[in-house]
Amino acid sequence: MGMTYWLNVRDGDMIESEENDLSATCKLTDALDKMCLEIGLLAVSEFVDSTEMSMEYDDEFDLPDDEDEFYDEGKRPYPLDEMRWCEANSGLDTFQALQARLSNAPDSFELEPDEIDMLAAELDEIIELLQAAAGQGHTFHLELLG
């Protein structure tokens, strides 16, 4: 499996993780970022948190043997404040604009039809989650996983 994102919403000291792979969004981040710059919105990469990835490749972190217990309770073996958290509303602005561009001008994405379908489905999912998060005043990020 290549790299992917999971969308995590933060509610106080808990993380609600949608463990659905957003691999098309991940794979196409550079192209999406370029489009965000053209539209004048925050880039997709601005919402990405790679704490988990850095931990996997960094021996300084002393992980407990049973790290599953953290995931079960929505907790992580490191402080949540060390992660990058973004306003759900700014994410909504970016992803809704990308969704509109994708449905109005799919050719501008220079993607294969199946990539467009996957991206469209992922954008729908991201927007739905962000609308809920924004309504509750929660923050979010796209967690980079590999």
C-alpha positions as CSV (number, residue, x, y, z in Angstrom):
1,M,0.0,0.0,0.0
2,G,1.2,3.5,-0.8
3,M,0.8,6.6,1.4
4,T,-2.7,7.6,2.4
5,Y,-4.5,10.1,4.7
6,W,-7.1,9.5,7.4
7,L,-9.2,12.4,8.4
8,N,-9.1,13.0,12.2
9,V,-11.3,15.3,14.1
10,R,-10.2,16.6,17.5
11,D,-12.7,16.9,20.3
12,G,-10.8,18.2,23.4
13,D,-8.3,15.5,24.2
14,M,-9.9,12.8,22.0
15,I,-9.4,12.1,18.4
16,E,-12.2,10.8,16.3
17,S,-10.6,9.0,13.4
18,E,-12.4,8.1,10.2
19,E,-10.3,5.2,9.3
20,N,-11.2,5.4,5.6
21,D,-8.3,5.7,3.3
22,L,-8.2,8.9,1.4
23,S,-5.5,7.6,-0.9
24,A,-6.6,9.5,-4.1
25,T,-6.5,12.8,-2.2
26,C,-3.1,11.8,-0.8
27,K,-1.6,10.8,-4.1
28,L,-2.9,13.9,-5.8
29,T,-1.9,16.4,-3.1
30,D,0.6,18.2,-5.3
31,A,-1.9,18.7,-8.1
32,L,-4.6,19.7,-5.7
33,D,-2.2,22.2,-4.0
34,K,-1.4,23.8,-7.3
35,M,-5.1,24.2,-8.0
36,C,-5.6,25.7,-4.5
37,L,-3.0,28.3,-5.2
38,E,-4.7,29.2,-8.5
39,I,-8.0,29.6,-6.7
40,G,-6.3,31.4,-3.8
41,L,-7.2,29.0,-1.0
42,L,-5.2,27.1,1.6
43,A,-3.4,24.2,0.0
44,V,-4.4,20.6,0.9
45,S,-0.9,20.0,2.3
46,E,-1.5,22.7,4.9
47,F,-4.0,20.4,6.6
48,V,-1.6,17.4,6.7
49,D,-0.1,16.1,9.9
50,S,2.8,13.7,9.7
51,T,3.4,13.1,13.4
52,E,2.6,9.5,13.2
53,M,4.9,9.0,10.2
54,S,7.8,10.8,11.9
55,M,7.3,8.6,15.0
56,E,7.5,5.4,13.0
57,Y,10.9,6.5,11.6
58,D,12.2,8.1,14.8
59,D,13.8,6.0,17.4
60,E,13.6,8.8,20.0
61,F,10.0,8.0,20.6
62,D,9.6,5.3,23.2
63,L,6.3,3.6,22.3
64,P,4.5,1.2,24.6
65,D,4.5,-2.4,23.5
66,D,0.8,-2.5,23.2
67,E,0.1,0.7,21.2
68,D,-3.3,-0.6,20.2
69,E,-4.7,0.4,23.6
70,F,-4.1,4.1,22.6
71,Y,-6.0,3.7,19.4
72,D,-8.9,2.0,21.0
73,E,-9.5,4.9,23.3
74,G,-8.9,7.5,20.6
75,K,-5.7,8.5,22.4
76,R,-2.2,8.6,21.1
77,P,1.2,7.9,22.7
78,Y,2.2,11.5,22.3
79,P,0.6,14.9,23.1
80,L,-2.1,16.0,20.7
81,D,-0.8,19.5,20.9
82,E,2.3,18.4,19.1
83,M,0.2,17.5,16.1
84,R,-1.0,20.0,13.5
85,W,-4.6,21.0,13.9
86,C,-6.6,23.1,11.5
87,E,-9.9,24.9,11.6
88,A,-12.6,22.8,10.0
89,N,-14.0,25.9,8.2
90,S,-10.8,26.6,6.4
91,G,-10.7,23.0,5.3
92,L,-14.3,23.2,4.1
93,D,-13.4,26.2,2.0
94,T,-10.6,24.4,0.3
95,F,-12.3,21.0,-0.2
96,Q,-15.6,22.5,-1.4
97,A,-13.8,24.7,-3.9
98,L,-11.9,21.6,-5.2
99,Q,-15.2,19.7,-5.3
100,A,-16.9,22.4,-7.3
101,R,-13.9,22.6,-9.7
102,L,-13.9,18.8,-10.1
103,S,-17.6,18.7,-11.0
104,N,-17.5,21.8,-13.3
105,A,-14.1,21.3,-15.0
106,P,-12.9,17.7,-14.4
107,D,-10.5,18.1,-17.4
108,S,-8.5,20.8,-15.5
109,F,-7.4,18.0,-13.1
110,E,-5.7,16.0,-15.9
111,L,-6.7,12.7,-14.3
112,E,-7.9,9.3,-15.4
113,P,-11.7,8.8,-15.2
114,D,-11.4,6.3,-12.3
115,E,-9.1,8.7,-10.4
116,I,-11.7,11.5,-10.8
117,D,-14.4,9.2,-9.5
118,M,-12.2,8.2,-6.5
119,L,-11.3,11.8,-5.8
120,A,-14.9,12.9,-6.1
121,A,-16.0,10.3,-3.6
122,E,-13.2,11.2,-1.2
123,L,-14.0,14.9,-1.4
124,D,-17.7,14.2,-0.6
125,E,-16.6,12.2,2.4
126,I,-14.1,14.9,3.6
127,I,-16.7,17.7,3.2
128,E,-19.4,15.7,5.1
129,L,-17.0,15.1,8.0
130,L,-15.8,18.7,8.0
131,Q,-19.3,20.1,8.0
132,A,-20.0,18.1,11.2
133,A,-16.7,19.1,12.7
134,A,-17.2,22.8,11.9
135,G,-20.7,22.7,13.4
136,Q,-19.2,21.5,16.7
137,G,-16.3,23.9,16.6
138,H,-13.8,21.1,16.3
139,T,-10.4,21.1,14.6
140,F,-9.1,18.5,12.2
141,H,-6.2,17.3,10.1
142,L,-5.4,14.8,7.4
143,E,-3.1,12.3,9.1
144,L,-0.4,11.0,6.7
145,L,0.0,7.2,7.0
146,G,2.2,4.9,5.0
